[in-house]
C-alpha cells in the first residue's frame, strides 16, 4: 500500500509542472485583406518566446490561423501571401496558363463574363463568385491534413467560426476537413457561394462573431492574446463611400456588443491600425505595409507579452522549442499511391487524366503530376471546384479527386474602340449541356462597321478532344494598299460552314483538321489603279485544312514570358478536287513569337512569320496581305506588321521579322518600341532582290479594366507614311 501511494505521489509531482502551465490562445479577427497584419503579429509573438496552445480565427483570421495551426511558420505565411495572384484567387477566373488553349482564345476577347445559374433557387442561395480558386488553393496548402479529422489533433489546436444563414447562428468548426472550414469562414455572403454542409448554409463568420475570444475560452484557454484589425464602428459619413465599407459598417454595428465583450475578455490586445486600406486591398504594396503594421503593433505590446511569460513562470529570455517549418510538398516531391479514386468525375475523363499524367496505382507520383491532373480536369470546362486529397489508409496513400460537374450558361461581352472601326461590340452566349457526351453551343453577335455572327456546336468525347460544326458570317469593308497607295476597296459578305476535329496535348498545344465551305458575295469592288481587275462576284470554295498552334504566354496581352507558334496548311478547291478545272492551289503559313524577360519589367519580343501561295494563281480574296499589329485583323490570312495600321498587298511569298521592346512603368503603364522588316516576291529566289519593307512604331499603353488603352505612332517606309492609331479594348 505504501509503495503504491509513493508511486502515485511521484507521478503527480512529475505532472505538476505540466498541469500548472496555463494554456495560451491566439485569436485572429476577420477583416479581408487587412488580416494580412496577423502575420506580422505572429512573428513578434514567436520572437517573444511565448507558447501557443490554441489558435482561433474568423474569415482571414481562419485562413492565417488554420495554416499556422498545421505548422506554417510566420515566415512561410509571409512568402505564401506575397506570391499569390489574389485578383485571380478572389474570382472564378481561371489562370491563363491553367486554361485549355481554346478557352484562352475565348476569354481574351471579353471584358465581362457572367455565369448564369440553371435556376433561380440556385442563384439566390449562391454568390457572384463560386470560390473554386480559393477552395483549390486551400486544399493544396493543407496536403497531409485533408482528411476529415478533429482539429484538436493538429500540431496546434484550432477552431474557426462561420455563420449558418438558415438559423442565424454561429457554427464553430472543431473538426471536419480543414480546407472546407477555412473556405466556409471566408464566404462573404452575396460575393462567394456559401458552403453547404449537413443541412447548413455557411457564410463568413464575421456576420456573427468576428473576434471569437469566447470560442477560445470555451476550448480551455486561460490566457488570450488577441489580434484584431476591426476598426472602431464610429466613422465619419465621408469615409463610407463604397459598398464593402458600408457592409462592414453594418456588420460591425450588428455585432458590436459581442465584439466589445470579447475585447474585454482579452489578456493582451494587439490592435493593428489599417487606415488607408480596405477589405479588398490585396495588392503587393498593401500586403507589405499591413504585415509591417502588424509587427509594429505587436512590438508595442512586448512589455505585456513578457509579463505573460512571467505569469506562465517562464524566464524573460526563455524560448519555446522552435516550430519546425511546415513540410509542404514541392513539385518534385514524390509519394507512393496505393489507390486512385474519383468522385463526380466521368469514368472516361478519369482514365484520360491518369493516362496523360502517368498516374498509376502502386507507383510513385510527383506533386507536379497530381496538380497537372487537377488542372486538366479544370481545363475540361465541364468541372468546377476540382480538389484532390491524399488520404492515409491501411493499404497506403489514396489519391482522391473530387469535382462538381458544371453545366451552366455564360453571357460574355467584349467592347473595342479604335481609329478605324470607331466602336465594335461582341455579345456572346455559351450553353453547356449535360448530355452523354458533353456538348457546347456558342453564339456570338458582332456589332459595328464590320458586323457578323457566329454559331458553333461542339461535342467533347474527352475533355481536350472536340468535334465541332459551326457557321460564321462577316460583312467586311476593306481598303487594300500596295507600297502606301490604294489598290482596291472591296465590300463583301463572307459565309463559312466548317467541320473540325481538334485535340490538345495538355494545355499549350492544339492541332486540328477539317474542311470549310467559303461563300463570298462581293457587292462592291473599286479599283484604285488604271488597270481593271477581273473579280468574280460570287465565288464558292471548298477547302481542307490542318492547323497546329502552341501558346504558353502568361498573359493574353502584355505577356512577360512564354511563346506562341502556329503552322497551317489549306488546300483550296472550287469543286472538292480542283480549281477552275485544274489542280487546286494551297496556302502554307507559320509564325513564332518568343517573350524574353530582361528583368521584371522589361521584355524583348522577337517574331518570325511567313506565308506562301502554292500552285495556280489565287483569287484576290486569298492573296497575301500584311499590316496592323495583330494577325488576322481585317482578313483571315493577314500577317501582323509593326508600323502599319492599314492593309498592304503582298506577293505570292511573304516573310517578316519583327522585334518589340516593352517596358512596364508603375503597375499598369507600358511603353513599347517595335519594328518590322519584310520581304515579298512572286518567286522564292527573288525575295532578297525586291524592295525591302520596313515599319517602326512607338506605343504608349495603359492596361485598363476595359483592356489596353493605346496610342501608337507608326512609320512605314514605302511612301514614307506616318499615322496615329488609337485603340481601347481587347482585340477581336
C-alpha positions, 0 to 999 in steps of 0.5 A: 500500500505504501509503495503504491501511494509513493508511486502515485505521489511521484507521478503527480509531482512529475505532472505538476509542472505540466498541469500548472502551465496555463494554456495560451490562445491566439485569436485572429479577427476577420477583416479581408485583406487587412488580416494580412497584419496577423502575420506580422503579429505572429512573428513578434509573438514567436520572437517573444518566446511565448507558447501557443496552445490554441489558435482561433480565427474568423474569415482571414483570421481562419485562413492565417490561423488554420495554416499556422495551426498545421505548422506554417511558420510566420515566415512561410505565411509571409512568402505564401501571401506575397506570391499569390495572384489574389485578383485571380484567387478572389474570382472564378477566373481561371489562370491563363496558363491553367486554361485549355488553349481554346478557352484562352482564345475565348476569354481574351476577347471579353471584358465581362463574363457572367455565369448564369445559374440553371435556376433561380433557387440556385442563384439566390442561395449562391454568390457572384463568385463560386470560390473554386480558386480559393477552395483549390488553393486551400486544399493544396496548402493543407496536403497531409491534413485533408482528411476529415479529422478533429482539429484538436489533433493538429500540431496546434489546436484550432477552431474557426467560426462561420455563420449558418444563414438558415438559423442565424447562428454561429457554427464553430468548426472543431473538426471536419476537413480543414480546407472546407472550414477555412473556405466556409469562414471566408464566404462573404455572403452575396460575393462567394457561394456559401458552403453547404454542409449537413443541412447548413448554409455557411457564410463568413463568420464575421456576420456573427462573431468576428473576434471569437475570444469566447470560442477560445475560452470555451476550448480551455484557454486561460490566457488570450492574446488577441489580434484584431484589425476591426476598426472602431464602428464610429466613422465619419459619413465621408469615409463610407463611400463604397459598398464593402465599407458600408457592409462592414459598417453594418456588420460591425454595428450588428455585432458590436456588443459581442465584439466589445465583450470579447475585447474585454475578455482579452489578456493582451490586445494587439490592435493593428491600425489599417487606415488607408486600406480596405477589405479588398486591398490585396495588392503587393504594396498593401500586403507589405505595409499591413504585415509591417503594421502588424509587427509594429503593433505587436512590438508595442505590446512586448512589455505585456507579452513578457509579463505573460511569460512571467505569469506562465513562470517562464524566464524573460529570455526563455524560448519555446522549442522552435516550430519546425517549418511546415513540410509542404510538398514541392513539385518534385516531391514524390509519394507512393499511391496505393489507390486512385479514386474519383468522385463526380468525375466521368469514368472516361475523363478519369482514365484520360487524366491518369493516362496523360499524367502517368498516374498509376496505382502502386507507383510513385507520383510527383506533386507536379503530376497530381496538380497537372491532373487537377488542372486538366480536369479544370481545363475540361470546362465541364468541372468546377471546384476540382480538389484532390486529397491524399488520404492515409489508409491501411493499404497506403496513400489514396489519391482522391479527386473530387469535382462538381460537374458544371453545366451552366450558361455564360453571357460574355461581352467584349467592347473595342474602340479604335481609329478605324472601326470607331466602336465594335461590340461582341455579345456572346452566349455559351450553353453547356449541356449535360448530355452523354457526351458533353456538348457546347453551343456558342453564339456570338453577335458582332456589332459595328462597321464590320458586323457578323455572327457566329454559331458553333456546336461542339461535342467533347468525347474527352475533355481536350478532344472536340468535334465541332460544326459551326457557321460564321458570317462577316460583312467586311469593308476593306481598303487594300494598299500596295507600297502606301497607295490604294489598290482596291476597296472591296465590300463583301459578305463572307459565309463559312460552314466548317467541320473540325476535329481538334485535340490538345496535348495538355494545355499549350498545344492544339492541332486540328483538321477539317474542311470549310465551305467559303461563300463570298458575295462581293457587292462592291469592288473599286479599283484604285489603279488604271488597270481593271481587275477581273473579280468574280462576284460570287465565288464558292470554295471548298477547302481542307485544312490542318492547323497546329498552334502552341501558346504558353504566354502568361498573359493574353496581352502584355505577356512577360514570358512564354511563346506562341507558334502556329503552322497551317496548311489549306488546300483550296478547291472550287469543286472538292478536287480542283480549281477552275478545272485544274489542280487546286492551289494551297496556302502554307503559313507559320509564325513564332513569337518568343517573350524574353524577360530582361528583368521584371519589367522589361521584355524583348519580343522577337517574331518570325512569320511567313506565308506562301501561295502554292500552285495556280494563281489565287483569287484576290480574296486569298492573296497575301496581305500584311499590316496592323499589329495583330494577325488576322485583323481585317482578313483571315490570312493577314500577317501582323506588321509593326508600323502599319495600321492599314492593309498592304498587298503582298506577293505570292511569298511573304516573310517578316521579322519583327522585334518589340521592346516593352517596358512596364512603368508603375503597375499598369503603364507600358511603353513599347518600341517595335519594328518590322522588316519584310520581304515579298516576291512572286518567286522564292529566289527573288525575295532578297532582290525586291524592295525591302519593307520596313515599319517602326512604331512607338506605343504608349499603353495603359492596361485598363479594366476595359483592356489596353488603352493605346496610342501608337505612332507608326512609320512605314517606309514605302511612301514614307507614311506616318499615322496615329492609331488609337485603340481601347479594348481587347482585340477581336 
